[in-house]
Amino acid sequence: METRVLDGNALGGVLLELFGVELTAAPCTCGSCGNRAELARLDVYLDCPGVVVRCHHCDQVLITIVRGPERSWVDLSGMRCLEQ
Ligand SMILES: [Zn+2]
């Protein structure tokens, strides 16, 4: 099965629902290579058990989002910084 890779704009609705603000234009810094890019420019994998967001430069996992029926789990440990 081919893996679909979308850009960070695919995250917009999920992030807005979770955090209540539009974050696709927010720059983040990769915790591995230090690359700084807007969330809209990251690679998003939706065909996973959850959502996985990777650095477009080095492929480091920056964000994982797992959604359950009553709550969500967001792991941001792969990124060094998110600016808003
Ligand atoms: Zn990186």
PDB file of the backbone (N, CA, C, O) and the ligand in Angstrom, with CONECT records:
HET     ZN  A 101       1
ATOM      1  N   MET A   1       0.841  -1.181   0.000  1.00  0.00           N
ATOM      2  CA  MET A   1       0.000   0.000   0.000  1.00  0.00           C
ATOM      3  C   MET A   1       0.885   1.243   0.000  1.00  0.00           C
ATOM      4  O   MET A   1       1.840   1.333   0.772  1.00  0.00           O
ATOM      5  N   GLU A   2       0.572   2.179  -0.849  1.00  0.00           N
ATOM      6  CA  GLU A   2       1.345   3.404  -0.956  1.00  0.00           C
ATOM      7  C   GLU A   2       1.024   4.338   0.213  1.00  0.00           C
ATOM      8  O   GLU A   2      -0.140   4.525   0.570  1.00  0.00           O
ATOM      9  N   THR A   3       2.060   4.915   0.797  1.00  0.00           N
ATOM     10  CA  THR A   3       1.871   5.827   1.911  1.00  0.00           C
ATOM     11  C   THR A   3       1.569   7.223   1.374  1.00  0.00           C
ATOM     12  O   THR A   3       2.311   7.754   0.547  1.00  0.00           O
ATOM     13  N   ARG A   4       0.489   7.803   1.846  1.00  0.00           N
ATOM     14  CA  ARG A   4       0.152   9.167   1.439  1.00  0.00           C
ATOM     15  C   ARG A   4       0.875  10.156   2.328  1.00  0.00           C
ATOM     16  O   ARG A   4       0.805  10.051   3.553  1.00  0.00           O
ATOM     17  N   VAL A   5       1.561  11.105   1.742  1.00  0.00           N
ATOM     18  CA  VAL A   5       2.223  12.172   2.484  1.00  0.00           C
ATOM     19  C   VAL A   5       1.571  13.479   2.072  1.00  0.00           C
ATOM     20  O   VAL A   5       1.580  13.852   0.898  1.00  0.00           O
ATOM     21  N   LEU A   6       1.004  14.173   3.058  1.00  0.00           N
ATOM     22  CA  LEU A   6       0.360  15.453   2.802  1.00  0.00           C
ATOM     23  C   LEU A   6       1.189  16.556   3.427  1.00  0.00           C
ATOM     24  O   LEU A   6       2.071  16.283   4.242  1.00  0.00           O
ATOM     25  N   ASP A   7       0.916  17.811   3.051  1.00  0.00           N
ATOM     26  CA  ASP A   7       1.624  18.892   3.732  1.00  0.00           C
ATOM     27  C   ASP A   7       0.860  19.288   4.998  1.00  0.00           C
ATOM     28  O   ASP A   7      -0.243  18.806   5.256  1.00  0.00           O
ATOM     29  N   GLY A   8       1.471  20.170   5.771  1.00  0.00           N
ATOM     30  CA  GLY A   8       0.949  20.513   7.085  1.00  0.00           C
ATOM     31  C   GLY A   8      -0.417  21.163   7.079  1.00  0.00           C
ATOM     32  O   GLY A   8      -1.061  21.258   8.124  1.00  0.00           O
ATOM     33  N   ASN A   9      -0.875  21.616   5.910  1.00  0.00           N
ATOM     34  CA  ASN A   9      -2.223  22.181   5.867  1.00  0.00           C
ATOM     35  C   ASN A   9      -3.279  21.141   6.223  1.00  0.00           C
ATOM     36  O   ASN A   9      -4.379  21.485   6.655  1.00  0.00           O
ATOM     37  N   ALA A  10      -2.937  19.861   6.037  1.00  0.00           N
ATOM     38  CA  ALA A  10      -3.867  18.786   6.399  1.00  0.00           C
ATOM     39  C   ALA A  10      -4.087  18.720   7.906  1.00  0.00           C
ATOM     40  O   ALA A  10      -5.049  18.109   8.373  1.00  0.00           O
ATOM     41  N   LEU A  11      -3.195  19.349   8.663  1.00  0.00           N
ATOM     42  CA  LEU A  11      -3.298  19.370  10.122  1.00  0.00           C
ATOM     43  C   LEU A  11      -4.196  20.471  10.644  1.00  0.00           C
ATOM     44  O   LEU A  11      -4.636  20.426  11.792  1.00  0.00           O
ATOM     45  N   GLY A  12      -4.471  21.456   9.810  1.00  0.00           N
ATOM     46  CA  GLY A  12      -5.137  22.667  10.258  1.00  0.00           C
ATOM     47  C   GLY A  12      -6.377  22.424  11.091  1.00  0.00           C
ATOM     48  O   GLY A  12      -6.513  22.989  12.177  1.00  0.00           O
ATOM     49  N   GLY A  13      -7.284  21.593  10.601  1.00  0.00           N
ATOM     50  CA  GLY A  13      -8.538  21.348  11.311  1.00  0.00           C
ATOM     51  C   GLY A  13      -8.332  20.642  12.634  1.00  0.00           C
ATOM     52  O   GLY A  13      -8.987  20.964  13.625  1.00  0.00           O
ATOM     53  N   VAL A  14      -7.412  19.669  12.652  1.00  0.00           N
ATOM     54  CA  VAL A  14      -7.142  18.911  13.881  1.00  0.00           C
ATOM     55  C   VAL A  14      -6.538  19.823  14.943  1.00  0.00           C
ATOM     56  O   VAL A  14      -6.953  19.788  16.101  1.00  0.00           O
ATOM     57  N   LEU A  15      -5.561  20.640  14.553  1.00  0.00           N
ATOM     58  CA  LEU A  15      -4.911  21.528  15.527  1.00  0.00           C
ATOM     59  C   LEU A  15      -5.874  22.593  16.031  1.00  0.00           C
ATOM     60  O   LEU A  15      -5.856  22.949  17.210  1.00  0.00           O
ATOM     61  N   LEU A  16      -6.712  23.098  15.137  1.00  0.00           N
ATOM     62  CA  LEU A  16      -7.699  24.098  15.549  1.00  0.00           C
ATOM     63  C   LEU A  16      -8.668  23.498  16.563  1.00  0.00           C
ATOM     64  O   LEU A  16      -9.045  24.151  17.536  1.00  0.00           O
ATOM     65  N   GLU A  17      -9.061  22.271  16.329  1.00  0.00           N
ATOM     66  CA  GLU A  17      -9.988  21.610  17.246  1.00  0.00           C
ATOM     67  C   GLU A  17      -9.326  21.343  18.599  1.00  0.00           C
ATOM     68  O   GLU A  17      -9.962  21.500  19.641  1.00  0.00           O
ATOM     69  N   LEU A  18      -8.054  20.941  18.587  1.00  0.00           N
ATOM     70  CA  LEU A  18      -7.367  20.599  19.835  1.00  0.00           C
ATOM     71  C   LEU A  18      -6.945  21.825  20.635  1.00  0.00           C
ATOM     72  O   LEU A  18      -7.080  21.848  21.859  1.00  0.00           O
ATOM     73  N   PHE A  19      -6.432  22.849  19.943  1.00  0.00           N
ATOM     74  CA  PHE A  19      -5.831  23.992  20.640  1.00  0.00           C
ATOM     75  C   PHE A  19      -6.648  25.274  20.534  1.00  0.00           C
ATOM     76  O   PHE A  19      -6.382  26.233  21.259  1.00  0.00           O
ATOM     77  N   GLY A  20      -7.628  25.309  19.653  1.00  0.00           N
ATOM     78  CA  GLY A  20      -8.486  26.481  19.548  1.00  0.00           C
ATOM     79  C   GLY A  20      -7.865  27.653  18.822  1.00  0.00           C
ATOM     80  O   GLY A  20      -8.420  28.752  18.840  1.00  0.00           O
ATOM     81  N   VAL A  21      -6.718  27.444  18.180  1.00  0.00           N
ATOM     82  CA  VAL A  21      -6.079  28.502  17.395  1.00  0.00           C
ATOM     83  C   VAL A  21      -5.567  27.913  16.088  1.00  0.00           C
ATOM     84  O   VAL A  21      -5.281  26.721  15.982  1.00  0.00           O
ATOM     85  N   GLU A  22      -5.463  28.792  15.101  1.00  0.00           N
ATOM     86  CA  GLU A  22      -4.922  28.393  13.806  1.00  0.00           C
ATOM     87  C   GLU A  22      -3.395  28.341  13.934  1.00  0.00           C
ATOM     88  O   GLU A  22      -2.765  29.352  14.246  1.00  0.00           O
ATOM     89  N   LEU A  23      -2.800  27.166  13.694  1.00  0.00           N
ATOM     90  CA  LEU A  23      -1.368  26.996  13.913  1.00  0.00           C
ATOM     91  C   LEU A  23      -0.580  26.659  12.648  1.00  0.00           C
ATOM     92  O   LEU A  23       0.638  26.493  12.721  1.00  0.00           O
ATOM     93  N   THR A  24      -1.230  26.552  11.501  1.00  0.00           N
ATOM     94  CA  THR A  24      -0.472  26.100  10.324  1.00  0.00           C
ATOM     95  C   THR A  24       0.625  27.090   9.923  1.00  0.00           C
ATOM     96  O   THR A  24       1.609  26.697   9.296  1.00  0.00           O
ATOM     97  N   ALA A  25       0.468  28.374  10.280  1.00  0.00           N
ATOM     98  CA  ALA A  25       1.498  29.358   9.941  1.00  0.00           C
ATOM     99  C   ALA A  25       2.550  29.480  11.036  1.00  0.00           C
ATOM    100  O   ALA A  25       3.508  30.240  10.896  1.00  0.00           O
ATOM    101  N   ALA A  26       2.376  28.733  12.129  1.00  0.00           N
ATOM    102  CA  ALA A  26       3.320  28.829  13.254  1.00  0.00           C
ATOM    103  C   ALA A  26       4.620  28.110  12.919  1.00  0.00           C
ATOM    104  O   ALA A  26       4.592  26.941  12.532  1.00  0.00           O
ATOM    105  N   PRO A  27       5.754  28.784  13.059  1.00  0.00           N
ATOM    106  CA  PRO A  27       7.032  28.118  12.807  1.00  0.00           C
ATOM    107  C   PRO A  27       7.385  27.168  13.941  1.00  0.00           C
ATOM    108  O   PRO A  27       7.133  27.459  15.111  1.00  0.00           O
ATOM    109  N   CYS A  28       7.968  26.036  13.588  1.00  0.00           N
ATOM    110  CA  CYS A  28       8.478  25.127  14.607  1.00  0.00           C
ATOM    111  C   CYS A  28       9.898  24.733  14.232  1.00  0.00           C
ATOM    112  O   CYS A  28      10.285  24.754  13.063  1.00  0.00           O
ATOM    113  N   THR A  29      10.663  24.371  15.260  1.00  0.00           N
ATOM    114  CA  THR A  29      12.059  23.997  15.061  1.00  0.00           C
ATOM    115  C   THR A  29      12.215  22.514  15.348  1.00  0.00           C
ATOM    116  O   THR A  29      11.799  22.031  16.401  1.00  0.00           O
ATOM    117  N   CYS A  30      12.808  21.799  14.419  1.00  0.00           N
ATOM    118  CA  CYS A  30      13.026  20.362  14.552  1.00  0.00           C
ATOM    119  C   CYS A  30      14.029  20.088  15.676  1.00  0.00           C
ATOM    120  O   CYS A  30      15.078  20.727  15.756  1.00  0.00           O
ATOM    121  N   GLY A  31      13.691  19.131  16.538  1.00  0.00           N
ATOM    122  CA  GLY A  31      14.564  18.781  17.638  1.00  0.00           C
ATOM    123  C   GLY A  31      15.787  17.993  17.210  1.00  0.00           C
ATOM    124  O   GLY A  31      16.718  17.823  17.999  1.00  0.00           O
ATOM    125  N   SER A  32      15.804  17.510  15.984  1.00  0.00           N
ATOM    126  CA  SER A  32      16.937  16.719  15.502  1.00  0.00           C
ATOM    127  C   SER A  32      17.915  17.561  14.687  1.00  0.00           C
ATOM    128  O   SER A  32      19.095  17.651  15.027  1.00  0.00           O
ATOM    129  N   CYS A  33      17.421  18.179  13.606  1.00  0.00           N
ATOM    130  CA  CYS A  33      18.339  18.891  12.695  1.00  0.00           C
ATOM    131  C   CYS A  33      18.307  20.392  12.882  1.00  0.00           C
ATOM    132  O   CYS A  33      19.155  21.092  12.330  1.00  0.00           O
ATOM    133  N   GLY A  34      17.345  20.916  13.653  1.00  0.00           N
ATOM    134  CA  GLY A  34      17.284  22.355  13.883  1.00  0.00           C
ATOM    135  C   GLY A  34      16.601  23.127  12.776  1.00  0.00           C
ATOM    136  O   GLY A  34      16.538  24.355  12.834  1.00  0.00           O
ATOM    137  N   ASN A  35      16.081  22.430  11.755  1.00  0.00           N
ATOM    138  CA  ASN A  35      15.388  23.123  10.677  1.00  0.00           C
ATOM    139  C   ASN A  35      14.151  23.830  11.233  1.00  0.00           C
ATOM    140  O   ASN A  35      13.419  23.266  12.046  1.00  0.00           O
ATOM    141  N   ARG A  36      13.928  25.059  10.790  1.00  0.00           N
ATOM    142  CA  ARG A  36      12.782  25.844  11.250  1.00  0.00           C
ATOM    143  C   ARG A  36      11.846  26.036  10.073  1.00  0.00           C
ATOM    144  O   ARG A  36      12.255  26.535   9.024  1.00  0.00           O
ATOM    145  N   ALA A  37      10.580  25.639  10.241  1.00  0.00           N
ATOM    146  CA  ALA A  37       9.616  25.756   9.155  1.00  0.00           C
ATOM    147  C   ALA A  37       8.219  25.904   9.737  1.00  0.00           C
ATOM    148  O   ALA A  37       7.938  25.463  10.852  1.00  0.00           O
ATOM    149  N   GLU A  38       7.347  26.537   8.952  1.00  0.00           N
ATOM    150  CA  GLU A  38       5.943  26.621   9.355  1.00  0.00           C
ATOM    151  C   GLU A  38       5.341  25.218   9.379  1.00  0.00           C
ATOM    152  O   GLU A  38       5.744  24.349   8.605  1.00  0.00           O
ATOM    153  N   LEU A  39       4.381  25.004  10.263  1.00  0.00           N
ATOM    154  CA  LEU A  39       3.733  23.694  10.341  1.00  0.00           C
ATOM    155  C   LEU A  39       3.162  23.280   8.981  1.00  0.00           C
ATOM    156  O   LEU A  39       3.147  22.093   8.653  1.00  0.00           O
ATOM    157  N   ALA A  40       2.701  24.231   8.204  1.00  0.00           N
ATOM    158  CA  ALA A  40       2.123  23.917   6.896  1.00  0.00           C
ATOM    159  C   ALA A  40       3.139  23.275   5.956  1.00  0.00           C
ATOM    160  O   ALA A  40       2.754  22.648   4.970  1.00  0.00           O
ATOM    161  N   ARG A  41       4.427  23.424   6.247  1.00  0.00           N
ATOM    162  CA  ARG A  41       5.462  22.904   5.354  1.00  0.00           C
ATOM    163  C   ARG A  41       6.014  21.548   5.807  1.00  0.00           C
ATOM    164  O   ARG A  41       6.957  21.031   5.207  1.00  0.00           O
ATOM    165  N   LEU A  42       5.427  20.971   6.865  1.00  0.00           N
ATOM    166  CA  LEU A  42       5.882  19.668   7.350  1.00  0.00           C
ATOM    167  C   LEU A  42       5.180  18.548   6.592  1.00  0.00           C
ATOM    168  O   LEU A  42       4.180  18.777   5.912  1.00  0.00           O
ATOM    169  N   ASP A  43       5.717  17.332   6.717  1.00  0.00           N
ATOM    170  CA  ASP A  43       5.124  16.160   6.072  1.00  0.00           C
ATOM    171  C   ASP A  43       4.156  15.489   7.040  1.00  0.00           C
ATOM    172  O   ASP A  43       4.511  15.196   8.182  1.00  0.00           O
ATOM    173  N   VAL A  44       2.949  15.250   6.584  1.00  0.00           N
ATOM    174  CA  VAL A  44       1.898  14.676   7.434  1.00  0.00           C
ATOM    175  C   VAL A  44       1.495  13.309   6.891  1.00  0.00           C
ATOM    176  O   VAL A  44       1.192  13.160   5.707  1.00  0.00           O
ATOM    177  N   TYR A  45       1.498  12.310   7.783  1.00  0.00           N
ATOM    178  CA  TYR A  45       1.100  10.949   7.426  1.00  0.00           C
ATOM    179  C   TYR A  45      -0.188  10.643   8.171  1.00  0.00           C
ATOM    180  O   TYR A  45      -0.209  10.567   9.399  1.00  0.00           O
ATOM    181  N   LEU A  46      -1.259  10.469   7.411  1.00  0.00           N
ATOM    182  CA  LEU A  46      -2.564  10.221   8.023  1.00  0.00           C
ATOM    183  C   LEU A  46      -2.914   8.740   8.059  1.00  0.00           C
ATOM    184  O   LEU A  46      -3.831   8.336   8.774  1.00  0.00           O
ATOM    185  N   ASP A  47      -2.189   7.925   7.293  1.00  0.00           N
ATOM    186  CA  ASP A  47      -2.518   6.500   7.203  1.00  0.00           C
ATOM    187  C   ASP A  47      -1.781   5.688   8.261  1.00  0.00           C
ATOM    188  O   ASP A  47      -1.306   4.586   7.985  1.00  0.00           O
ATOM    189  N   CYS A  48      -1.688   6.224   9.453  1.00  0.00           N
ATOM    190  CA  CYS A  48      -1.008   5.570  10.564  1.00  0.00           C
ATOM    191  C   CYS A  48      -2.062   5.348  11.652  1.00  0.00           C
ATOM    192  O   CYS A  48      -3.188   5.833  11.538  1.00  0.00           O
ATOM    193  N   PRO A  49      -1.694   4.615  12.703  1.00  0.00           N
ATOM    194  CA  PRO A  49      -2.595   4.592  13.863  1.00  0.00           C
ATOM    195  C   PRO A  49      -2.511   5.952  14.558  1.00  0.00           C
ATOM    196  O   PRO A  49      -1.817   6.086  15.566  1.00  0.00           O
ATOM    197  N   GLY A  50      -3.186   6.929  14.049  1.00  0.00           N
ATOM    198  CA  GLY A  50      -3.063   8.305  14.502  1.00  0.00           C
ATOM    199  C   GLY A  50      -2.464   9.137  13.382  1.00  0.00           C
ATOM    200  O   GLY A  50      -2.382   8.690  12.238  1.00  0.00           O
ATOM    201  N   VAL A  51      -2.048  10.349  13.720  1.00  0.00           N
ATOM    202  CA  VAL A  51      -1.433  11.259  12.762  1.00  0.00           C
ATOM    203  C   VAL A  51       0.041  11.410  13.134  1.00  0.00           C
ATOM    204  O   VAL A  51       0.374  11.623  14.300  1.00  0.00           O
ATOM    205  N   VAL A  52       0.914  11.299  12.144  1.00  0.00           N
ATOM    206  CA  VAL A  52       2.345  11.471  12.370  1.00  0.00           C
ATOM    207  C   VAL A  52       2.827  12.625  11.498  1.00  0.00           C
ATOM    208  O   VAL A  52       2.543  12.678  10.302  1.00  0.00           O
ATOM    209  N   VAL A  53       3.560  13.547  12.119  1.00  0.00           N
ATOM    210  CA  VAL A  53       4.097  14.702  11.402  1.00  0.00           C
ATOM    211  C   VAL A  53       5.612  14.633  11.464  1.00  0.00           C
ATOM    212  O   VAL A  53       6.200  14.535  12.541  1.00  0.00           O
ATOM    213  N   ARG A  54       6.239  14.686  10.292  1.00  0.00           N
ATOM    214  CA  ARG A  54       7.698  14.569  10.225  1.00  0.00           C
ATOM    215  C   ARG A  54       8.341  15.830   9.663  1.00  0.00           C
ATOM    216  O   ARG A  54       7.728  16.574   8.897  1.00  0.00           O
ATOM    217  N   CYS A  55       9.585  16.049  10.060  1.00  0.00           N
ATOM    218  CA  CYS A  55      10.393  17.141   9.515  1.00  0.00           C
ATOM    219  C   CYS A  55      10.593  16.895   8.022  1.00  0.00           C
ATOM    220  O   CYS A  55      10.957  15.793   7.611  1.00  0.00           O
ATOM    221  N   HIS A  56      10.353  17.928   7.214  1.00  0.00           N
ATOM    222  CA  HIS A  56      10.516  17.792   5.768  1.00  0.00           C
ATOM    223  C   HIS A  56      11.994  17.675   5.400  1.00  0.00           C
ATOM    224  O   HIS A  56      12.331  17.176   4.326  1.00  0.00           O
ATOM    225  N   HIS A  57      12.869  18.132   6.286  1.00  0.00           N
ATOM    226  CA  HIS A  57      14.307  18.162   6.000  1.00  0.00           C
ATOM    227  C   HIS A  57      14.993  16.848   6.378  1.00  0.00           C
ATOM    228  O   HIS A  57      15.764  16.315   5.579  1.00  0.00           O
ATOM    229  N   CYS A  58      14.731  16.307   7.584  1.00  0.00           N
ATOM    230  CA  CYS A  58      15.473  15.122   8.053  1.00  0.00           C
ATOM    231  C   CYS A  58      14.584  13.924   8.389  1.00  0.00           C
ATOM    232  O   CYS A  58      15.098  12.861   8.737  1.00  0.00           O
ATOM    233  N   ASP A  59      13.268  14.073   8.292  1.00  0.00           N
ATOM    234  CA  ASP A  59      12.329  12.965   8.522  1.00  0.00           C
ATOM    235  C   ASP A  59      12.097  12.631   9.993  1.00  0.00           C
ATOM    236  O   ASP A  59      11.420  11.648  10.294  1.00  0.00           O
ATOM    237  N   GLN A  60      12.636  13.415  10.907  1.00  0.00           N
ATOM    238  CA  GLN A  60      12.388  13.213  12.342  1.00  0.00           C
ATOM    239  C   GLN A  60      10.895  13.337  12.633  1.00  0.00           C
ATOM    240  O   GLN A  60      10.225  14.219  12.096  1.00  0.00           O
ATOM    241  N   VAL A  61      10.374  12.451  13.484  1.00  0.00           N
ATOM    242  CA  VAL A  61       8.983  12.584  13.921  1.00  0.00           C
ATOM    243  C   VAL A  61       8.891  13.770  14.882  1.00  0.00           C
ATOM    244  O   VAL A  61       9.553  13.785  15.920  1.00  0.00           O
ATOM    245  N   LEU A  62       8.071  14.761  14.536  1.00  0.00           N
ATOM    246  CA  LEU A  62       7.935  15.968  15.358  1.00  0.00           C
ATOM    247  C   LEU A  62       6.675  15.935  16.208  1.00  0.00           C
ATOM    248  O   LEU A  62       6.686  16.375  17.358  1.00  0.00           O
ATOM    249  N   ILE A  63       5.595  15.417  15.650  1.00  0.00           N
ATOM    250  CA  ILE A  63       4.301  15.414  16.340  1.00  0.00           C
ATOM    251  C   ILE A  63       3.615  14.080  16.068  1.00  0.00           C
ATOM    252  O   ILE A  63       3.614  13.594  14.937  1.00  0.00           O
ATOM    253  N   THR A  64       3.040  13.499  17.095  1.00  0.00           N
ATOM    254  CA  THR A  64       2.092  12.399  16.890  1.00  0.00           C
ATOM    255  C   THR A  64       0.803  12.767  17.622  1.00  0.00           C
ATOM    256  O   THR A  64       0.827  13.314  18.724  1.00  0.00           O
ATOM    257  N   ILE A  65      -0.306  12.456  16.988  1.00  0.00           N
ATOM    258  CA  ILE A  65      -1.619  12.736  17.562  1.00  0.00           C
ATOM    259  C   ILE A  65      -2.445  11.460  17.484  1.00  0.00           C
ATOM    260  O   ILE A  65      -2.667  10.913  16.403  1.00  0.00           O
ATOM    261  N   VAL A  66      -2.890  11.000  18.630  1.00  0.00           N
ATOM    262  CA  VAL A  66      -3.768   9.835  18.695  1.00  0.00           C
ATOM    263  C   VAL A  66      -5.084  10.303  19.300  1.00  0.00           C
ATOM    264  O   VAL A  66      -5.109  10.930  20.359  1.00  0.00           O
ATOM    265  N   ARG A  67      -6.164   9.992  18.617  1.00  0.00           N
ATOM    266  CA  ARG A  67      -7.470  10.462  19.067  1.00  0.00           C
ATOM    267  C   ARG A  67      -8.322   9.288  19.503  1.00  0.00           C
ATOM    268  O   ARG A  67      -8.440   8.284  18.802  1.00  0.00           O
ATOM    269  N   GLY A  68      -8.908   9.438  20.667  1.00  0.00           N
ATOM    270  CA  GLY A  68      -9.854   8.450  21.170  1.00  0.00           C
ATOM    271  C   GLY A  68     -11.238   9.049  21.162  1.00  0.00           C
ATOM    272  O   GLY A  68     -11.414  10.201  20.766  1.00  0.00           O
ATOM    273  N   PRO A  69     -12.214   8.292  21.590  1.00  0.00           N
ATOM    274  CA  PRO A  69     -13.586   8.790  21.555  1.00  0.00           C
ATOM    275  C   PRO A  69     -13.819   9.971  22.499  1.00  0.00           C
ATOM    276  O   PRO A  69     -14.695  10.797  22.239  1.00  0.00           O
ATOM    277  N   GLU A  70     -13.059  10.066  23.577  1.00  0.00           N
ATOM    278  CA  GLU A  70     -13.305  11.135  24.548  1.00  0.00           C
ATOM    279  C   GLU A  70     -12.115  12.037  24.808  1.00  0.00           C
ATOM    280  O   GLU A  70     -12.267  13.085  25.436  1.00  0.00           O
ATOM    281  N   ARG A  71     -10.918  11.654  24.334  1.00  0.00           N
ATOM    282  CA  ARG A  71      -9.745  12.494  24.542  1.00  0.00           C
ATOM    283  C   ARG A  71      -8.713  12.229  23.465  1.00  0.00           C
ATOM    284  O   ARG A  71      -8.806  11.261  22.709  1.00  0.00           O
ATOM    285  N   SER A  72      -7.723  13.116  23.414  1.00  0.00           N
ATOM    286  CA  SER A  72      -6.645  12.978  22.436  1.00  0.00           C
ATOM    287  C   SER A  72      -5.310  13.025  23.148  1.00  0.00           C
ATOM    288  O   SER A  72      -5.187  13.622  24.217  1.00  0.00           O
ATOM    289  N   TRP A  73      -4.303  12.389  22.550  1.00  0.00           N
ATOM    290  CA  TRP A  73      -2.953  12.405  23.082  1.00  0.00           C
ATOM    291  C   TRP A  73      -2.053  13.042  22.023  1.00  0.00           C
ATOM    292  O   TRP A  73      -2.000  12.582  20.882  1.00  0.00           O
ATOM    293  N   VAL A  74      -1.354  14.095  22.408  1.00  0.00           N
ATOM    294  CA  VAL A  74      -0.490  14.826  21.484  1.00  0.00           C
ATOM    295  C   VAL A  74       0.938  14.764  22.021  1.00  0.00           C
ATOM    296  O   VAL A  74       1.209  15.215  23.133  1.00  0.00           O
ATOM    297  N   ASP A  75       1.841  14.208  21.231  1.00  0.00           N
ATOM    298  CA  ASP A  75       3.253  14.124  21.602  1.00  0.00           C
ATOM    299  C   ASP A  75       4.033  15.111  20.735  1.00  0.00           C
ATOM    300  O   ASP A  75       4.116  14.958  19.517  1.00  0.00           O
ATOM    301  N   LEU A  76       4.599  16.122  21.385  1.00  0.00           N
ATOM    302  CA  LEU A  76       5.365  17.152  20.673  1.00  0.00           C
ATOM    303  C   LEU A  76       6.862  17.012  20.944  1.00  0.00           C
ATOM    304  O   LEU A  76       7.630  17.929  20.655  1.00  0.00           O
ATOM    305  N   SER A  77       7.280  15.880  21.492  1.00  0.00           N
ATOM    306  CA  SER A  77       8.651  15.756  21.986  1.00  0.00           C
ATOM    307  C   SER A  77       9.710  15.797  20.883  1.00  0.00           C
ATOM    308  O   SER A  77      10.889  16.000  21.173  1.00  0.00           O
ATOM    309  N   GLY A  78       9.311  15.609  19.631  1.00  0.00           N
ATOM    310  CA  GLY A  78      10.293  15.645  18.554  1.00  0.00           C
ATOM    311  C   GLY A  78      10.688  17.044  18.120  1.00  0.00           C
ATOM    312  O   GLY A  78      11.662  17.220  17.389  1.00  0.00           O
ATOM    313  N   MET A  79       9.931  18.044  18.571  1.00  0.00           N
ATOM    314  CA  MET A  79      10.272  19.407  18.162  1.00  0.00           C
ATOM    315  C   MET A  79      10.927  20.160  19.311  1.00  0.00           C
ATOM    316  O   MET A  79      10.629  19.932  20.483  1.00  0.00           O
ATOM    317  N   ARG A  80      11.816  21.050  18.944  1.00  0.00           N
ATOM    318  CA  ARG A  80      12.528  21.858  19.939  1.00  0.00           C
ATOM    319  C   ARG A  80      11.688  23.039  20.370  1.00  0.00           C
ATOM    320  O   ARG A  80      11.709  23.424  21.539  1.00  0.00           O
ATOM    321  N   CYS A  81      10.941  23.622  19.433  1.00  0.00           N
ATOM    322  CA  CYS A  81      10.226  24.857  19.747  1.00  0.00           C
ATOM    323  C   CYS A  81       9.063  25.051  18.784  1.00  0.00           C
ATOM    324  O   CYS A  81       9.172  24.732  17.600  1.00  0.00           O
ATOM    325  N   LEU A  82       7.957  25.571  19.288  1.00  0.00           N
ATOM    326  CA  LEU A  82       6.825  25.982  18.455  1.00  0.00           C
ATOM    327  C   LEU A  82       6.544  27.429  18.786  1.00  0.00           C
ATOM    328  O   LEU A  82       6.344  27.776  19.950  1.00  0.00           O
ATOM    329  N   GLU A  83       6.527  28.287  17.761  1.00  0.00           N
ATOM    330  CA  GLU A  83       6.345  29.721  17.976  1.00  0.00           C
ATOM    331  C   GLU A  83       4.902  30.116  17.641  1.00  0.00           C
ATOM    332  O   GLU A  83       4.337  29.663  16.646  1.00  0.00           O
ATOM    333  N   GLN A  84       4.336  30.943  18.465  1.00  0.00           N
ATOM    334  CA  GLN A  84       2.977  31.416  18.191  1.00  0.00           C
ATOM    335  C   GLN A  84       2.865  32.846  18.617  1.00  0.00           C
ATOM    336  O   GLN A  84       1.801  33.449  18.478  1.00  0.00           O
TER     337      GLN A  84
HETATM  338 ZN    ZN A 101      14.710  17.887  11.034  1.00  0.00          ZN2+
END
